[in-house]
Amino acid sequence: MDTATRLDLYRMMVLIRTFEEAILREYHADKKPVFDIGAGAIPGEMHLSAGQEPVAAGVCAHLTSADAVTATHRPHHFAIAHGVDLHRMTAEIFGRVDGLGKGRGGHMHLFDPDVHFSCSGIIAEGYPPALGQAMAFQRRGTDSVAVAVTGEGAANQGAFHESLNLAALWQLPVVFVVEDNEWGISVPRSASTCVTSNADRAAGYGIPGLRVEDNSVEGVHRAAAEAVARARTGEGPSLLEVHTLRLWGHFEGDPQGYRHDLDGVPGRDPLPTYEQELRGDGVLDEATVKSVAAEAADRVEDAIAFARRSPAPDPKAAFDLVFA
Ligand SMILES: Cc1ncc(C[n+]2csc(CCOP(=O)(O)OP(=O)(O)O)c2C)c(N)n1
């Protein structure tokens, strides 16, 4: 892989991690000493994606704003990697009027039509709308593709299987992405899923299934290249599963008492691993590491300042824009 692409992937992973660390800080700031989910500048549930950066960075590197991404309740990494406006996304997470959804959706409901991005708190809900967008692309004769993301837990939902079937039948330009972080809240994959790889399930629908085992951004980038190219050239859908890592809780405030794999987690963090690899290959030096970190911190702090400046919605307007 060429140096420019490797640096771009690294830069994207750093931006995502910097964003998630900042949201972590802002989210917990006013929820101490006793955790109160309704308190603070960001009330409500929060699902952060630290550890899963390689999936979003590796897949979205092949997309343009004309392609669609439908993400999950853990959406920030895909939103950032697909180029959602960072300021308006942050304002939405803070529930402010300048947010993508005017502060009505919050962190699980980020919609940015400019880059065809959406997500949902309902698991596997991103699959059917991805098919709809893919069908529109196909009928208009464009070469755009739709990427639909779920966790491995959601891959047991009916919507997942129905979508694979229809996409295969109609040869739609879709890439199904499954983020296998081994946990569906506190349920280990082994207690919910009858196969060890969702890539095997693809065969049941007559489409290619790929699995990236090591959570490496370059592995995801290579596998996604194949899947996106198939979709773009009219060869139909593929499924790509990545064995990734949920570095933090299912939601913020999750005590993770069930988590027996935490001891091994630090060594599996994909960001320092990739940084070390790039340093070893002479692609990254100390000065570049620092400038990438500084650039990410500037962008993120700027977006947080924008969100904080934006007013909260007027309660009287609560029913505006609502279908009755
Ligand atoms: C239809 C539906 N059922 C249940 C839930 C509650 N729920 C939220 S996240 C989650 C687990 C999701 O696990 P997974 O798909 O593996 O994604 P991860 O959280 O690991 O990223 C569940 C059951 C929901 N949001 N939607």
PDBQT file of the ligand as one rigid body, heavy atoms in Angstrom, charges set to zero:
ROOT
HETATM    1  C1  LIG A 401     -34.586  -3.885  17.492  1.00  0.00    +0.000 C 
HETATM    2  C2  LIG A 401     -33.786  -3.601  18.727  1.00  0.00    +0.000 A 
HETATM    3  N1  LIG A 401     -33.731  -4.542  19.701  1.00  0.00    +0.000 NA
HETATM    4  C3  LIG A 401     -32.991  -4.299  20.818  1.00  0.00    +0.000 A 
HETATM    5  C4  LIG A 401     -32.322  -3.115  20.972  1.00  0.00    +0.000 A 
HETATM    6  C5  LIG A 401     -31.481  -2.856  22.225  1.00  0.00    +0.000 C 
HETATM    7  N2  LIG A 401     -30.056  -2.912  21.875  1.00  0.00    +0.000 N 
HETATM    8  C6  LIG A 401     -29.329  -1.798  21.690  1.00  0.00    +0.000 A 
HETATM    9  S1  LIG A 401     -27.755  -2.135  21.272  1.00  0.00    +0.000 SA
HETATM   10  C7  LIG A 401     -28.021  -3.798  21.372  1.00  0.00    +0.000 A 
HETATM   11  C8  LIG A 401     -26.903  -4.777  21.117  1.00  0.00    +0.000 C 
HETATM   12  C9  LIG A 401     -26.255  -4.538  19.840  1.00  0.00    +0.000 C 
HETATM   13  O1  LIG A 401     -25.158  -5.405  19.692  1.00  0.00    +0.000 OA
HETATM   14  P1  LIG A 401     -24.358  -5.399  18.357  1.00  0.00    +0.000 P 
HETATM   15  O2  LIG A 401     -25.294  -5.446  17.206  1.00  0.00    +0.000 OA
HETATM   16  O3  LIG A 401     -23.354  -6.489  18.441  1.00  0.00    +0.000 OA
HETATM   17  O4  LIG A 401     -23.651  -3.967  18.313  1.00  0.00    +0.000 OA
HETATM   18  P2  LIG A 401     -22.604  -3.322  19.322  1.00  0.00    +0.000 P 
HETATM   19  O5  LIG A 401     -23.387  -2.640  20.406  1.00  0.00    +0.000 OA
HETATM   20  O6  LIG A 401     -21.739  -4.397  19.841  1.00  0.00    +0.000 OA
HETATM   21  O7  LIG A 401     -21.869  -2.321  18.507  1.00  0.00    +0.000 OA
HETATM   22  C10 LIG A 401     -29.339  -4.061  21.706  1.00  0.00    +0.000 A 
HETATM   23  C11 LIG A 401     -29.898  -5.428  21.872  1.00  0.00    +0.000 C 
HETATM   24  C12 LIG A 401     -32.420  -2.165  19.930  1.00  0.00    +0.000 A 
HETATM   25  N3  LIG A 401     -31.781  -1.008  20.002  1.00  0.00    +0.000 N 
HETATM   26  N4  LIG A 401     -33.123  -2.427  18.810  1.00  0.00    +0.000 NA
ENDROOT
TORSDOF 0
